[in-house]
Amino acid sequence: MKLDAPLYTEEELDALERDNPRQALRIAREQAMLKKQLESAVPAGAKLPDEDEIRNALQEARKILMRDGGDLDFVALEGDTVVVRLKGACAGCPRAALDLKGVVEALLRRRFPAIRQVRNLY
């Protein structure tokens, strides 16, 4: 991926799409990937939380999961990855991966930008 490529506006991509749809699609994909990389970058000076801070933040996620009969336990902090164990209705649920990413990981990353991911230990 080229990091020095110019960023196109939506209007510029629309105009390019009329003339060269393949190139417009390629550029739009590259830009989306670059934006995702930039958004996931850890802010300078962000510190990793300690286990007590993570446990406190996970209480909020537990309340959300408990509404549907699910729950989770904090297992470990491995570098910038939080390891949890989904249980209750979340164990084996097809939506568990979405809840792990969209609820638990989103909550922790918003509160602690140095956390890169949350992983479920089966």
VOFIGU-407553 format. One record per atom (N, C-alpha, C, O): residue in one letter; chain; atom name; x, y, z. Coordinates in steps of 0.1 Angstrom, whole numbers. Atoms other than C-alpha are relative to their C-alpha. Layout:
# residues N
SERO; residuo; cadena; atomo; u; v; w
SERO; A; A; CA; X; Y; Z
...
This chain:
# residues 122
SERO; residuo; cadena; atomo; u; v; w
SERO; M; A; N; 8; -12; 0
SERO; M; A; CA; 0; 0; 0
SERO; M; A; C; 9; 12; 0
SERO; M; A; O; 19; 13; 7
SERO; K; A; N; -8; -12; 1
SERO; K; A; CA; 13; 34; -9
SERO; K; A; C; -5; 10; 11
SERO; K; A; O; -17; 14; 11
SERO; L; A; N; 4; -10; -11
SERO; L; A; CA; 13; 58; 21
SERO; L; A; C; 1; 14; -5
SERO; L; A; O; -4; 23; 1
SERO; D; A; N; -2; -14; 5
SERO; D; A; CA; 22; 88; -1
SERO; D; A; C; -10; 3; -11
SERO; D; A; O; -10; 14; -17
SERO; A; A; N; 10; -3; 10
SERO; A; A; CA; -8; 85; -24
SERO; A; A; C; -10; 11; 4
SERO; A; A; O; -12; 12; 16
SERO; P; A; N; 10; -11; -3
SERO; P; A; CA; -32; 115; -26
SERO; P; A; C; -13; -6; 5
SERO; P; A; O; -17; -17; 0
SERO; L; A; N; 13; 5; -4
SERO; L; A; CA; -65; 111; -8
SERO; L; A; C; -10; 7; -9
SERO; L; A; O; -10; 20; -11
SERO; Y; A; N; 11; -5; 9
SERO; Y; A; CA; -95; 116; -31
SERO; Y; A; C; -12; 3; 8
SERO; Y; A; O; -16; -5; 17
SERO; T; A; N; 13; -3; -6
SERO; T; A; CA; -127; 132; -21
SERO; T; A; C; -11; -9; -6
SERO; T; A; O; -8; -15; -16
SERO; E; A; N; 11; 8; 6
SERO; E; A; CA; -160; 114; -27
SERO; E; A; C; -4; 5; -14
SERO; E; A; O; -7; -3; -22
SERO; E; A; N; 4; -6; 13
SERO; E; A; CA; -168; 138; -55
SERO; E; A; C; 11; -4; -11
SERO; E; A; O; 7; -7; -22
SERO; E; A; N; -10; 4; 10
SERO; E; A; CA; -134; 130; -72
SERO; E; A; C; -1; -15; -3
SERO; E; A; O; 1; -18; -15
SERO; L; A; N; 2; 14; 3
SERO; L; A; CA; -140; 93; -68
SERO; L; A; C; -12; -3; -9
SERO; L; A; O; -12; -11; -18
SERO; D; A; N; 12; 2; 8
SERO; D; A; CA; -175; 96; -83
SERO; D; A; C; 3; 4; -14
SERO; D; A; O; -1; -3; -24
SERO; A; A; N; -3; -4; 13
SERO; A; A; CA; -161; 115; -113
SERO; A; A; C; 10; -11; -7
SERO; A; A; O; 8; -14; -18
SERO; L; A; N; -9; 10; 5
SERO; L; A; CA; -133; 89; -117
SERO; L; A; C; -8; -13; -3
SERO; L; A; O; -4; -20; -13
SERO; E; A; N; 7; 12; 2
SERO; E; A; CA; -158; 61; -114
SERO; E; A; C; -8; 0; -14
SERO; E; A; O; -9; -10; -20
SERO; R; A; N; 7; -1; 13
SERO; R; A; CA; -177; 74; -145
SERO; R; A; C; 10; -3; -11
SERO; R; A; O; 6; -9; -21
SERO; D; A; N; -9; 2; 11
SERO; D; A; CA; -145; 73; -166
SERO; D; A; C; 8; -14; 2
SERO; D; A; O; 10; -21; -8
SERO; N; A; N; -8; 12; -2
SERO; N; A; CA; -126; 43; -150
SERO; N; A; C; -5; -7; 13
SERO; N; A; O; 2; -5; 23
SERO; P; A; N; 6; 6; -12
SERO; P; A; CA; -147; 22; -125
SERO; P; A; C; 10; -8; 7
SERO; P; A; O; 10; -9; 20
SERO; R; A; N; -10; 9; -7
SERO; R; A; CA; -119; -3; -118
SERO; R; A; C; 10; 8; 8
SERO; R; A; O; 13; 5; 20
SERO; Q; A; N; -10; -8; -7
SERO; Q; A; CA; -94; 24; -109
SERO; Q; A; C; -6; 7; 12
SERO; Q; A; O; 0; 8; 23
SERO; A; A; N; 7; -7; -11
SERO; A; A; CA; -120; 42; -87
SERO; A; A; C; -2; -10; 11
SERO; A; A; O; 0; -6; 23
SERO; L; A; N; 2; 11; -10
SERO; L; A; CA; -127; 9; -69
SERO; L; A; C; 13; -3; 7
SERO; L; A; O; 13; -4; 20
SERO; R; A; N; -13; 3; -6
SERO; R; A; CA; -90; 2; -63
SERO; R; A; C; 4; 11; 9
SERO; R; A; O; 9; 9; 20
SERO; I; A; N; -4; -11; -8
SERO; I; A; CA; -84; 37; -50
SERO; I; A; C; -8; 1; 13
SERO; I; A; O; -3; 4; 24
SERO; A; A; N; 9; 0; -12
SERO; A; A; CA; -114; 36; -27
SERO; A; A; C; 3; -11; 10
SERO; A; A; O; 3; -8; 22
SERO; R; A; N; -4; 10; -9
SERO; R; A; CA; -103; 3; -13
SERO; R; A; C; 13; 4; 8
SERO; R; A; O; 14; 2; 20
SERO; E; A; N; -13; -4; -6
SERO; E; A; CA; -67; 16; -7
SERO; E; A; C; -3; 11; 11
SERO; E; A; O; 3; 10; 21
SERO; Q; A; N; 3; -11; -10
SERO; Q; A; CA; -81; 47; 10
SERO; Q; A; C; -7; -5; 13
SERO; Q; A; O; -4; -1; 24
SERO; A; A; N; 7; 5; -11
SERO; A; A; CA; -104; 27; 32
SERO; A; A; C; 10; -8; 9
SERO; A; A; O; 9; -7; 22
SERO; M; A; N; -10; 8; -8
SERO; M; A; CA; -75; 4; 43
SERO; M; A; C; 10; 10; 7
SERO; M; A; O; 13; 8; 19
SERO; L; A; N; -8; -9; -6
SERO; L; A; CA; -53; 34; 50
SERO; L; A; C; -7; 7; 11
SERO; L; A; O; -1; 9; 22
SERO; K; A; N; 8; -7; -11
SERO; K; A; CA; -80; 52; 70
SERO; K; A; C; -1; -10; 12
SERO; K; A; O; 0; -5; 24
SERO; K; A; N; 1; 9; -11
SERO; K; A; CA; -84; 20; 91
SERO; K; A; C; 13; -1; 7
SERO; K; A; O; 13; -2; 20
SERO; Q; A; N; -13; 0; -6
SERO; Q; A; CA; -47; 18; 97
SERO; Q; A; C; 3; 12; 9
SERO; Q; A; O; 8; 11; 20
SERO; L; A; N; -3; -12; -7
SERO; L; A; CA; -45; 54; 108
SERO; L; A; C; -9; 1; 12
SERO; L; A; O; -5; 6; 23
SERO; E; A; N; 9; 0; -12
SERO; E; A; CA; -75; 50; 131
SERO; E; A; C; 4; -9; 11
SERO; E; A; O; 2; -7; 23
SERO; S; A; N; -4; 10; -10
SERO; S; A; CA; -60; 20; 148
SERO; S; A; C; 13; 3; 6
SERO; S; A; O; 18; -4; 15
SERO; A; A; N; -13; -4; -6
SERO; A; A; CA; -27; 37; 155
SERO; A; A; C; -2; 4; 15
SERO; A; A; O; -11; 11; 18
SERO; V; A; N; 1; -3; -14
SERO; V; A; CA; -20; 40; 192
SERO; V; A; C; 5; 15; 2
SERO; V; A; O; 16; 18; -3
SERO; P; A; N; -4; -14; -2
SERO; P; A; CA; -18; 77; 203
SERO; P; A; C; 13; 0; 8
SERO; P; A; O; 15; -8; 17
SERO; A; A; N; -12; -1; -7
SERO; A; A; CA; 16; 88; 215
SERO; A; A; C; -2; 2; 15
SERO; A; A; O; -11; 10; 18
SERO; G; A; N; 2; -2; -14
SERO; G; A; CA; 19; 85; 252
SERO; G; A; C; -11; -8; 7
SERO; G; A; O; -13; -7; 19
SERO; A; A; N; 10; 8; -5
SERO; A; A; CA; -9; 61; 256
SERO; A; A; C; 6; -11; 8
SERO; A; A; O; 15; -18; 4
SERO; K; A; N; -6; 11; -8
SERO; K; A; CA; -2; 37; 285
SERO; K; A; C; -10; -11; 2
SERO; K; A; O; -22; -10; 1
SERO; L; A; N; 8; 12; -2
SERO; L; A; CA; -14; 2; 291
SERO; L; A; C; -6; 1; 14
SERO; L; A; O; 0; 5; 23
SERO; P; A; N; 6; -1; -13
SERO; P; A; CA; -39; 0; 319
SERO; P; A; C; 4; -12; 8
SERO; P; A; O; 10; -22; 3
SERO; D; A; N; -3; 12; -9
SERO; D; A; CA; -34; -23; 349
SERO; D; A; C; -12; -9; 0
SERO; D; A; O; -23; -5; -5
SERO; E; A; N; 11; 9; 0
SERO; E; A; CA; -56; -53; 355
SERO; E; A; C; -12; 5; 7
SERO; E; A; O; -23; 1; 3
SERO; D; A; N; 12; -6; -7
SERO; D; A; CA; -78; -35; 380
SERO; D; A; C; -8; 9; -8
SERO; D; A; O; -20; 9; -8
SERO; E; A; N; 7; -9; 9
SERO; E; A; CA; -86; -8; 355
SERO; E; A; C; -8; -8; -11
SERO; E; A; O; -19; -4; -14
SERO; I; A; N; 7; 8; 10
SERO; I; A; CA; -95; -35; 329
SERO; I; A; C; -12; -7; 6
SERO; I; A; O; -23; -7; 0
SERO; R; A; N; 12; 7; -7
SERO; R; A; CA; -117; -54; 354
SERO; R; A; C; -11; 10; 2
SERO; R; A; O; -23; 6; 0
SERO; N; A; N; 11; -10; -2
SERO; N; A; CA; -136; -22; 362
SERO; N; A; C; -7; 3; -13
SERO; N; A; O; -19; 4; -13
SERO; A; A; N; 6; -3; 13
SERO; A; A; CA; -141; -14; 326
SERO; A; A; C; -9; -12; -5
SERO; A; A; O; -19; -10; -12
SERO; L; A; N; 8; 12; 4
SERO; L; A; CA; -153; -50; 319
SERO; L; A; C; -13; -1; 7
SERO; L; A; O; -22; -8; 2
SERO; Q; A; N; 13; 1; -7
SERO; Q; A; CA; -180; -46; 345
SERO; Q; A; C; -11; 7; -9
SERO; Q; A; O; -23; 2; -9
SERO; E; A; N; 10; -7; 9
SERO; E; A; CA; -198; -22; 320
SERO; E; A; C; -4; -9; -11
SERO; E; A; O; -15; -10; -15
SERO; A; A; N; 2; 9; 11
SERO; A; A; CA; -194; -47; 292
SERO; A; A; C; -9; -12; 5
SERO; A; A; O; -17; -17; -2
SERO; R; A; N; 7; 11; -6
SERO; R; A; CA; -207; -75; 315
SERO; R; A; C; -15; 4; 1
SERO; R; A; O; -24; -5; -2
SERO; K; A; N; 14; -4; -2
SERO; K; A; CA; -239; -55; 322
SERO; K; A; C; -7; -1; -14
SERO; K; A; O; -19; -5; -15
SERO; I; A; N; 6; 0; 14
SERO; I; A; CA; -245; -52; 284
SERO; I; A; C; -3; -15; -4
SERO; I; A; O; -14; -18; -9
SERO; L; A; N; 1; 14; 4
SERO; L; A; CA; -239; -89; 278
SERO; L; A; C; -11; -8; 9
SERO; L; A; O; -18; -17; 4
SERO; M; A; N; 9; 7; -9
SERO; M; A; CA; -260; -100; 308
SERO; M; A; C; -15; 3; -4
SERO; M; A; O; -24; -5; 0
SERO; R; A; N; 13; -3; 4
SERO; R; A; CA; -291; -84; 293
SERO; R; A; C; -6; -11; -9
SERO; R; A; O; -18; -14; -9
SERO; D; A; N; 4; 11; 9
SERO; D; A; CA; -292; -113; 268
SERO; D; A; C; 4; -14; 6
SERO; D; A; O; 4; -24; -1
SERO; G; A; N; -3; 13; -6
SERO; G; A; CA; -281; -140; 293
SERO; G; A; C; 15; -4; -1
SERO; G; A; O; 19; -15; 3
SERO; G; A; N; -14; 3; 2
SERO; G; A; CA; -244; -138; 285
SERO; G; A; C; 9; 6; 12
SERO; G; A; O; 3; 13; 21
SERO; D; A; N; -9; -6; -10
SERO; D; A; CA; -214; -129; 307
SERO; D; A; C; 15; -2; -5
SERO; D; A; O; 17; -9; -16
SERO; L; A; N; -14; 2; 3
SERO; L; A; CA; -176; -128; 306
SERO; L; A; C; 8; 0; 13
SERO; L; A; O; 4; 7; 23
SERO; D; A; N; -10; -1; -11
SERO; D; A; CA; -146; -133; 329
SERO; D; A; C; 13; 5; -6
SERO; D; A; O; 16; 2; -17
SERO; F; A; N; -13; -4; 4
SERO; F; A; CA; -113; -115; 327
SERO; F; A; C; 10; -11; 3
SERO; F; A; O; 10; -17; 13
SERO; V; A; N; -10; 11; -1
SERO; V; A; CA; -85; -140; 321
SERO; V; A; C; 14; 6; 2
SERO; V; A; O; 21; 2; 12
SERO; A; A; N; -14; -5; -1
SERO; A; A; CA; -53; -121; 315
SERO; A; A; C; 2; 13; -9
SERO; A; A; O; -6; 16; -18
SERO; L; A; N; -5; -11; 9
SERO; L; A; CA; -36; -90; 300
SERO; L; A; C; 13; -5; -5
SERO; L; A; O; 23; -7; 2
SERO; E; A; N; -12; 5; 6
SERO; E; A; CA; -10; -102; 275
SERO; E; A; C; 5; 11; -10
SERO; E; A; O; 1; 12; -21
SERO; G; A; N; -5; -12; 8
SERO; G; A; CA; 9; -71; 263
SERO; G; A; C; -11; 9; -2
SERO; G; A; O; -17; 15; 7
SERO; D; A; N; 11; -9; 3
SERO; D; A; CA; -17; -50; 245
SERO; D; A; C; -13; -7; -4
SERO; D; A; O; -22; -2; -10
SERO; T; A; N; 12; 8; 2
SERO; T; A; CA; -43; -78; 243
SERO; T; A; C; -6; -4; 13
SERO; T; A; O; 1; -9; 22
SERO; V; A; N; 8; 5; -11
SERO; V; A; CA; -70; -85; 268
SERO; V; A; C; -6; -13; -3
SERO; V; A; O; -13; -15; -14
SERO; V; A; N; 6; 13; 2
SERO; V; A; CA; -80; -121; 271
SERO; V; A; C; -12; -2; 10
SERO; V; A; O; -10; 0; 22
SERO; V; A; N; 12; 2; -8
SERO; V; A; CA; -115; -129; 283
SERO; V; A; C; -6; -14; -3
SERO; V; A; O; -2; -20; -13
SERO; R; A; N; 7; 13; 3
SERO; R; A; CA; -137; -160; 285
SERO; R; A; C; -15; 3; 0
SERO; R; A; O; -21; 7; 10
SERO; L; A; N; 14; -2; 1
SERO; L; A; CA; -172; -156; 273
SERO; L; A; C; -8; -12; 6
SERO; L; A; O; -3; -23; 4
SERO; K; A; N; 8; 11; -6
SERO; K; A; CA; -198; -176; 292
SERO; K; A; C; -15; 3; 0
SERO; K; A; O; -19; 13; -5
SERO; G; A; N; 15; -1; 1
SERO; G; A; CA; -235; -181; 297
SERO; G; A; C; -5; -1; -14
SERO; G; A; O; 0; -10; -22
SERO; A; A; N; 6; 1; 13
SERO; A; A; CA; -255; -175; 266
SERO; A; A; C; 10; 4; -11
SERO; A; A; O; 8; 0; -23
SERO; C; A; N; -10; -4; 10
SERO; C; A; CA; -224; -160; 249
SERO; C; A; C; 8; -12; -5
SERO; C; A; O; 13; -12; -16
SERO; A; A; N; -8; 12; 3
SERO; A; A; CA; -206; -194; 250
SERO; A; A; C; -7; -7; -11
SERO; A; A; O; -18; -13; -9
SERO; G; A; N; 6; 7; 11
SERO; G; A; CA; -213; -209; 216
SERO; G; A; C; -10; 7; -8
SERO; G; A; O; -15; 2; -18
SERO; C; A; N; 9; -8; 7
SERO; C; A; CA; -235; -181; 204
SERO; C; A; C; 6; 4; -13
SERO; C; A; O; 18; 8; -13
SERO; P; A; N; -5; -4; 12
SERO; P; A; CA; -231; -173; 167
SERO; P; A; C; 4; 15; 0
SERO; P; A; O; 13; 19; -8
SERO; R; A; N; -3; -14; -1
SERO; R; A; CA; -231; -136; 176
SERO; R; A; C; 11; 4; 9
SERO; R; A; O; 15; 15; 11
SERO; A; A; N; -10; -2; -10
SERO; A; A; CA; -204; -140; 202
SERO; A; A; C; 12; 8; -5
SERO; A; A; O; 17; 17; 1
SERO; A; A; N; -11; -7; 6
SERO; A; A; CA; -176; -128; 179
SERO; A; A; C; -3; 14; -3
SERO; A; A; O; 5; 23; -1
SERO; L; A; N; 5; -14; 2
SERO; L; A; CA; -196; -97; 170
SERO; L; A; C; -1; 8; 13
SERO; L; A; O; 3; 19; 13
SERO; D; A; N; 1; -7; -13
SERO; D; A; CA; -203; -89; 206
SERO; D; A; C; 14; 2; 6
SERO; D; A; O; 16; 13; 12
SERO; L; A; N; -13; -1; -6
SERO; L; A; CA; -167; -95; 216
SERO; L; A; C; 7; 12; -7
SERO; L; A; O; 13; 21; 0
SERO; K; A; N; -7; -11; 7
SERO; K; A; CA; -155; -70; 189
SERO; K; A; C; -8; 13; 1
SERO; K; A; O; -2; 23; 4
SERO; G; A; N; 8; -12; 1
SERO; G; A; CA; -184; -46; 188
SERO; G; A; C; -4; 6; 14
SERO; G; A; O; -6; 18; 15
SERO; V; A; N; 3; -4; -14
SERO; V; A; CA; -191; -44; 226
SERO; V; A; C; 12; 1; 9
SERO; V; A; O; 16; 12; 13
SERO; V; A; N; -11; 1; -10
SERO; V; A; CA; -162; -55; 247
SERO; V; A; C; 13; 7; -5
SERO; V; A; O; 18; 16; 2
SERO; E; A; N; -12; -6; 6
SERO; E; A; CA; -133; -45; 224
SERO; E; A; C; -2; 15; -2
SERO; E; A; O; 7; 23; 1
SERO; A; A; N; 3; -14; 3
SERO; A; A; CA; -149; -12; 214
SERO; A; A; C; 0; 8; 13
SERO; A; A; O; 6; 19; 13
SERO; L; A; N; 0; -7; -13
SERO; L; A; CA; -155; -3; 250
SERO; L; A; C; 14; 2; 6
SERO; L; A; O; 18; 13; 10
SERO; L; A; N; -13; -1; -5
SERO; L; A; CA; -120; -11; 261
SERO; L; A; C; 9; 9; -8
SERO; L; A; O; 17; 16; -2
SERO; R; A; N; -8; -8; 8
SERO; R; A; CA; -103; 5; 232
SERO; R; A; C; -3; 15; 1
SERO; R; A; O; 5; 24; 0
SERO; R; A; N; 4; -14; -1
SERO; R; A; CA; -123; 37; 236
SERO; R; A; C; 5; 5; 14
SERO; R; A; O; 10; 17; 14
SERO; R; A; N; -5; -4; -13
SERO; R; A; CA; -113; 38; 273
SERO; R; A; C; 15; 0; 1
SERO; R; A; O; 21; 8; 8
SERO; F; A; N; -15; 2; -1
SERO; F; A; CA; -77; 26; 269
SERO; F; A; C; 5; -2; -15
SERO; F; A; O; 6; -13; -20
SERO; P; A; N; -5; 1; 14
SERO; P; A; CA; -63; 34; 234
SERO; P; A; C; 12; -9; -2
SERO; P; A; O; 14; -13; -14
SERO; A; A; N; -12; 9; 2
SERO; A; A; CA; -32; 13; 240
SERO; A; A; C; -4; -15; -1
SERO; A; A; O; 4; -23; -6
SERO; I; A; N; 5; 14; 2
SERO; I; A; CA; -53; -19; 240
SERO; I; A; C; -3; -2; -15
SERO; I; A; O; -10; 6; -21
SERO; R; A; N; 1; 3; 14
SERO; R; A; CA; -51; -34; 205
SERO; R; A; C; -11; -10; -3
SERO; R; A; O; -17; -9; -14
SERO; Q; A; N; 10; 10; 3
SERO; Q; A; CA; -75; -63; 208
SERO; Q; A; C; -5; -7; 12
SERO; Q; A; O; 2; -7; 22
SERO; V; A; N; 6; 9; -11
SERO; V; A; CA; -97; -85; 230
SERO; V; A; C; -2; -13; -7
SERO; V; A; O; -8; -15; -17
SERO; R; A; N; 1; 13; 5
SERO; R; A; CA; -95; -122; 225
SERO; R; A; C; -7; -9; 10
SERO; R; A; O; -6; -8; 22
SERO; N; A; N; 7; 9; -9
SERO; N; A; CA; -118; -149; 238
SERO; N; A; C; 8; -13; 1
SERO; N; A; O; 13; -19; -8
SERO; L; A; N; -6; 13; -2
SERO; L; A; CA; -103; -180; 254
SERO; L; A; C; -11; -10; 2
SERO; L; A; O; -19; -9; 11
SERO; Y; A; N; 10; 10; 0
SERO; Y; A; CA; -125; -210; 247
SERO; Y; A; C; 2; -10; 11
SERO; Y; A; O; -6; -19; 12
